[in-house]
Amino acid sequence: MDKSWMSLGRLSKEYDDGVNAFLEFAQSNNPKSDVIPCPCVNCINLRPGSITSVRFHLFANGFDENYTVWSFHGEGSPKVEVRCPDESRLPEFDYTKEMLRDAFAYVEKEPDSLKSLLEECDKPLYEGSKHNALSGLMIFQKLKGQFGWSDTSFNALLGALKTVLPAKNTIPSSMYEAKKLLKGIGLEYEKIHACENDCVLFWNEHKEASECPTCGTSRWKKNTKNVPRKVLWYFPPIPRFRRMFSSPEIAHDLTWHAKGKVIDGKLTHPRDSPSWKLVDNTWKEFGRENRNLRLALSADGINPHKSLSSKHSCWPVTLITYNLPSYLCMSRKFIMLTLLISGPKQPGNNIDVYLAPLIADLKLLWETGVRTFDAYKKEYFNLRAVLLWTINDFPAYGNLSGCVTKGYNACPICSDNTCSQWLPKSRKVCFLGHRRFLSPKHPLRKRKKDFNNEQENDVPKKPLSGEEIYEHLVGFQNTWGQKIKSKTEKSKKKSSKKKIEIIDERAKFWHKKSIFFELEYWKKLLVRHQLDVMHIEKNVCESVYGTLLNLPNKTKDGLKARQDLEDLGIKPELQTQLKGNRLYLPPAIYTLNSSEKHQFYDTLSNIKVPDGYSSNFKNLVSDDVSKMNGLKSNDCHVLMQQLLPFAIKGVLNVKVRKTIIDLCHFFNELCSKVVDVSKLSKLQSNIVSTLCLLEKYFPPSFFDVMIHLMVHLVREVRLCGPVHFRWMYPFERFMKILKGYVRNHHRPEGCIAECYVAEEALEFWSTYLKNGGSIGNPHERDDERIRTGKPLSGATVDVVDTKILDEAHLYVLRNTAAVETYTELKSVWLMGKIFAIVFVGWLKGLILLSINIAVFPSMGISSIRPLEMNLEPLNVVEYP
């Protein structure tokens, strides 16, 4: 097609004819759409418009002369045949070739691997089979990934199938041949070399360098020329986002957030939060396209080895998509691995070096977007994305945000307004002064003796906004890499510290200017980094029960804590007392004595919960009740929100018990799946009052930074939505899955990368099957098991008391329609329980045994522990 008219004058006849030809060409390639991308000089295919408006723009602004290949309008783009949704597929139809077309839709040149895969589609698995060679192999591969078979076992299975199946079957005889065949279906990853000291990536301008430009360390291992010292495994997110839209079901789910919104003052999803609405209102063009993605990022370190003595630490960086429904967006299938930073040392504050490739793609997805095919609407569109926030534990919070998370200014929200002080005997920083968060006329502000012997008149400052932080960090010099200090530098350590303080006072609060500020929108977001409720709740729970039970290495009370009270001049009733030659620690109202500890442990040991709900606390307590170790994060979650209020009932000082119960209720309400915005102000005032009461009863050593961070959790719920979309539980479970991929402990990162890509391919293929199932989503329940239930053990028979049995029998008779036909029964109900029980014997002798009514109850009760119902193991009692 002649395109020379694009450079001609807009008033010429050739330009008019060319515009008409272009519009006809665009309509012919997308006849079902009323809008097309506008290729004028101002819009440059980023803004869609109707045919009339695009024609006006082309004459008013001119045609973009650099747009020589009309790829946004169908020229040179791959011909993608859109499949129908799962509901309309025929089970006997083979969708293997369709899957291959979608898998290679965005590849510019047809690779040789596609040709070989298409050849396998034309071969039957064996003569007379309804499966071809590729689909049969994919079924076996899916079972391998679903149940975690090793390569060795799968290799043996292929060999056995090769022998068992009819002659001339096309199944691969080894795992090597299977991997070679399926390599083209999975998405690729990049291996980017890095400096051993985390100074720089050998990427972009340093791609050909043989040594680090910062520290001079060689890129290669000693005595080698092609083996790098350290590798970053990068899984580009853009092809993976495109593949999500290639499935009609997933493409439809990705617009779920825009449907059925209810404005009722409740927060049920991040879409209801002010942070989400800020993006839609500030960047209206972005918000109008419902298919644009809202993302969150998480990074955490894992030990890929089974041995706990290993200090190897590799760091996966993952993304989640909030566009999806609540039950999908945090599931394993939609947690996307984007970076894998190899060990053995964690990157620390140098993590920005490794985030550079991901930030480059996120900038592209925000500023320009990528052309993507929507398989549900059967059209191309410009896909863009925004990163809403990051989710990390507290140390990683400091690494990603760049703020200080240790010392006097450890609170990233309070920053320079953090109320902290040094405890000389305990040698730690404590965080007190929560009375300043109270209302101005609250009576606790005037109480002196119960706190620090002073009235509280301060008020908390408003947290710094992103724009204020950005302006504050203008000109901040980032330095990357782990510095190797010489003896001369070590001797000048003190003087160099003084120079740093003089040069830049901002170093007291910030380690660096975060790489996330390279994103145009980052400084305008309300909350950029989330406080992880999971780890905060776990640390608070350990501090509480460790202090109550006076557990070694977990209690916040002790000799040093009591000596700090003397230095501060507070709580004289708890200060040490000298009796003879020994120091005596007066008993505190927040600790349990020996008998109360036994009662506490007995309560926890006798509580029955469904199997898998939490650990068995009976197994976590030592025989002498001096230790309670091995509690996981979920155990602390259950203990803090549900079990602790029962366990301390009757074994603790009333005031302290009420304060701890209020603390448990706070976490219970905070973690609600539906948040009522009108109740958040009361919840905030409750936690502030609770913290003040804790300051009144507990020693200052109890108040580490985790206790203090509770005061800021309600703010993040108000701005970002429910907690269960922003905590680390889903990511911690995903980390366990990644650890399970490791087979070769000499190359753990390589094992994780290969297994993750293979699982991606299997997930992609499973969407083309009628009943393919999914590896990353919970499996559907079996209807028969839901209906009937399944005992997991034999029943035991217990004989009950006769009096209890008679009362139960009477209750059944009162609620049985067949008995109500006897007129004598009505007067008996009015005569009292004794006469009614006599009536039971009278009725037993009167009614014939042939009548279908429960008149002869058994004296035994069959107990089945446990019974599995709805695939949930339960402890039940069955009455025959």
Order of alpha helices (4+ residues) and beta strands (2+ residues): alpha-beta-beta-alpha-alpha-alpha-alpha-alpha-alpha-beta-beta-alpha-alpha-beta-alpha-alpha-beta-beta-alpha-beta-alpha-beta-beta-beta-alpha-beta-beta-alpha-alpha-alpha-beta-alpha-alpha-beta-beta-alpha-alpha-alpha-alpha-beta-alpha-alpha-alpha-alpha-alpha-alpha-beta-beta-alpha-alpha-alpha-beta-beta
